[in-house]
Amino acid sequence: MTGLVLVSTLMRYLAGSPIGFSDELSGLLFLSLSFLSLPHVLNTSQHIRIDLLVRTLSPPLAVAADIFANAIFVAFAGIFAYQAWDFMAFSLQIGARSEISGVLLWPWMALMPLSMLLCILIVARNGLRGLARSDDEPSEEGLS
């Protein structure tokens, strides 16, 4: 994206004619970068967490807060995926293309629901891993 904008800018000022589709393509690449990074960041737990309140909770309440937060995220991601799928399907139906370069838009739009569905799967997998870990831990009664 940076290279495309740089070359287009240089061509605008040096040759007097920028690359006509650079703005559209940069926008589509930014959309791809943004939505494809969401599942990766969620999978590697590199996302921003505000855990100031959660740190003050007891372990059972912290687990409940985590479950609540994940439920809210799954609800948001599900609704977003549903709406984005409808938006993408309509774009496919009418054969929507970008204004300047004529690039088909539905494949780029498909990244939005795909990304959200991957995020839901990652949250579900992490939740199942958490359950498996809690089953493997010995109870306090067994330690006495």
C-alpha positions in Angstrom: 0.0 0.0 0.0 2.8 2.4 0.9 4.7 1.7 -2.2 1.6 2.1 -4.4 0.8 5.5 -2.8 4.5 6.6 -3.0 4.7 5.7 -6.7 1.4 7.4 -7.5 2.5 10.5 -5.7 5.8 10.6 -7.4 4.1 10.1 -10.8 1.7 12.9 -9.9 4.4 15.4 -9.3 7.2 14.2 -11.6 5.2 12.9 -14.6 2.0 15.0 -14.1 -0.1 11.8 -14.2 -0.8 9.7 -11.1 -1.8 6.0 -11.2 -5.5 6.3 -11.6 -6.5 3.3 -9.5 -4.0 3.8 -6.7 -6.6 5.3 -4.2 -9.1 2.5 -4.8 -6.6 -0.3 -4.6 -5.0 1.2 -1.5 -8.5 1.3 0.1 -9.2 -2.3 -0.8 -5.8 -3.4 0.4 -6.4 -1.6 3.7 -9.7 -3.3 4.1 -8.0 -6.7 3.5 -5.2 -5.9 5.9 -7.6 -4.7 8.6 -10.0 -7.6 8.5 -7.4 -10.4 7.9 -5.4 -9.2 10.9 -8.3 -9.5 13.3 -8.4 -13.3 13.5 -4.5 -13.4 13.6 -4.3 -11.0 16.5 -7.1 -12.7 18.3 -5.5 -16.1 17.8 -2.1 -14.9 19.2 -3.7 -12.9 22.0 -2.0 -9.7 20.9 -5.2 -7.6 21.0 -5.8 -4.8 23.4 -7.3 -5.9 26.7 -8.4 -3.5 29.4 -8.1 -5.7 32.5 -7.9 -3.1 35.2 -11.2 -4.2 36.7 -10.7 -7.9 36.0 -7.5 -8.0 37.9 -9.3 -6.9 41.1 -11.9 -9.8 40.8 -11.6 -13.2 42.4 -10.6 -16.0 40.0 -14.1 -17.3 39.6 -15.5 -13.8 38.9 -12.6 -13.1 36.5 -13.6 -16.3 34.6 -17.2 -15.2 34.5 -16.2 -11.7 33.2 -14.1 -13.4 30.5 -17.0 -15.6 29.5 -19.3 -12.5 29.4 -16.8 -10.5 27.3 -16.4 -13.4 24.9 -20.2 -13.7 24.6 -20.5 -10.1 23.8 -17.8 -10.4 21.2 -19.4 -13.5 19.6 -22.7 -11.7 19.4 -21.1 -8.7 17.8 -19.1 -10.8 15.4 -22.2 -12.9 14.4 -24.3 -9.8 13.7 -21.5 -8.1 11.8 -20.9 -11.3 9.8 -24.6 -11.6 9.0 -24.9 -8.0 7.9 -21.6 -8.1 5.9 -22.7 -11.3 4.2 -25.9 -9.6 3.0 -23.9 -6.6 1.8 -21.5 -8.8 -0.1 -24.3 -10.9 -1.6 -26.1 -7.8 -2.8 -22.8 -6.6 -4.3 -22.4 -9.9 -6.1 -26.0 -9.8 -7.3 -25.7 -6.4 -8.9 -22.1 -7.0 -10.1 -20.8 -4.0 -8.2 -17.4 -2.7 -9.4 -15.1 0.1 -8.2 -15.7 3.4 -9.9 -12.4 4.1 -11.5 -10.7 0.8 -12.2 -13.7 -1.5 -12.4 -12.5 -4.0 -9.8 -15.2 -6.5 -8.7 -16.0 -5.5 -5.1 -17.7 -8.7 -3.7 -14.5 -10.7 -3.3 -13.1 -7.9 -1.1 -16.3 -7.6 0.8 -16.3 -11.4 1.4 -13.3 -10.8 3.7 -15.5 -9.1 6.3 -17.9 -12.0 7.1 -15.0 -14.5 6.7 -12.9 -12.6 9.2 -15.7 -12.4 11.8 -16.5 -16.1 11.4 -12.9 -17.0 11.9 -12.9 -14.8 15.0 -15.9 -16.7 16.4 -14.2 -20.0 15.7 -11.0 -18.8 17.5 -13.0 -17.6 20.6 -14.9 -21.0 20.6 -11.6 -22.9 20.4 -10.0 -20.8 23.1 -13.1 -21.4 25.3 -12.9 -25.2 24.8 -9.2 -25.1 25.6 -9.9 -23.2 28.8 -12.5 -25.9 29.7 -10.1 -28.7 29.0 -7.4 -27.0 31.1 -9.8 -26.5 34.0 -10.7 -30.2 33.9 -7.1 -31.2 34.0 -6.3 -29.1 37.1 -6.6 -31.0 40.4 -9.2 -29.8 42.8 -8.4 -28.2 46.1 -9.9 -31.2 47.9 -7.4 -33.5 46.3 -4.5 -31.4 47.5 -5.3 -31.7 51.3 
